[in-house]
Amino acid sequence: MTNFHLTDFLLSLVILLVILFLIGFLIFIVIKKGIAAGINSSKKIEELDKRISQLEEERNIPD
């Protein structure tokens, strides 16, 4: 009986650790994608700012 309880406990512990690992891995992926999306958005904003500046400069040049 003692061996069975120990095996049951170890199996439960392993299953718990696997579940925690999967949850942590999913959180890591979500955060990584969120950071990548944030960086991508920042680059797009910078590109739009540059384009706006170019258009403003073109408008201010007298013909």
Buried (B, 14 or more C-beta within 10 A) or exposed (E): EEEEEEEEEEEEEEEEEEEEEEEEEEEEEEEEEEEEEEEEEEEEEEEEEEEEEEEEEEEEEEE
